[in-house]
Amino acid sequence: MIKKYYCLSFLIFSFSLLTTQFGIAQSKMLSKGDAAPAFTAQASLAGSEFSFSFKKALAKGPVVVYFYPSAYTGGCDAEAHAFAEMKDKFTAAGATIIGVSGDDIQRLNTFSTDPNYCAGKFAVASDADGKIAATYGLVMNQPKLGMKDVRGIEVNHGFIPRTTYVIGKDGKIVAVFSSEIDHVSPTEHVEKSLAIVKAL
């Protein structure tokens, strides 16, 4: 009887590790045709904090959810700058851009307003515990000891693999591309996303 309860407790514990406040953590990366998990997150736009709602954004049109490792690092800076430069074209196509990383909201407040990066053009959201990424099947890597950003400030959060999801207004993933799997450069994430939302 004790063994039976032990097994049951283990199963419940294991299942709890797979769940998040947003839903069930995916065992593999979501792909084209899958339903995109809805989420809310603490975000920053031009230095102002707010609660980003995926559902509200989706009600307006397609959503580009792009996960990136860290603000103020080479590839992520180039990607943010490219999204800012192309923001008007995404808006013309009816699409919302939301960047998601393990950065805390304080780092994102400065990153979102920095004229060299987000330039106040689009929002970036904090996923410090990796729960949002997990619902999309992405695993946050451990912080790199002693790593510093381009400003010389230590980066002490986990890194989400650079992955972009283009989601149609029906909530289904239209396209997904990963730098690790597809060998897509940071700026190519932006170019590919824009081409796709224009065609929707």
Buried (B, 14 or more C-beta within 10 A) or exposed (E): EEEEEEEEEEEEEEEEEEEBEBBEBBEEBBEEEBEBBBBBBBBBBBBEBEEBBBEEBBEEBBBBBBBBBBBBBEBBBBBBBBBBEBBEEBBEBEBBBBBBBBBBBEBBBBBBBBEEBBBBBBBBBBBBBBBBBBBBBBBBEEBBEEEEBEEEEEBEBBBBBBBBBBBBBEBEBBBBBBBEEEEBBBBBBBEBBBEBBBEB
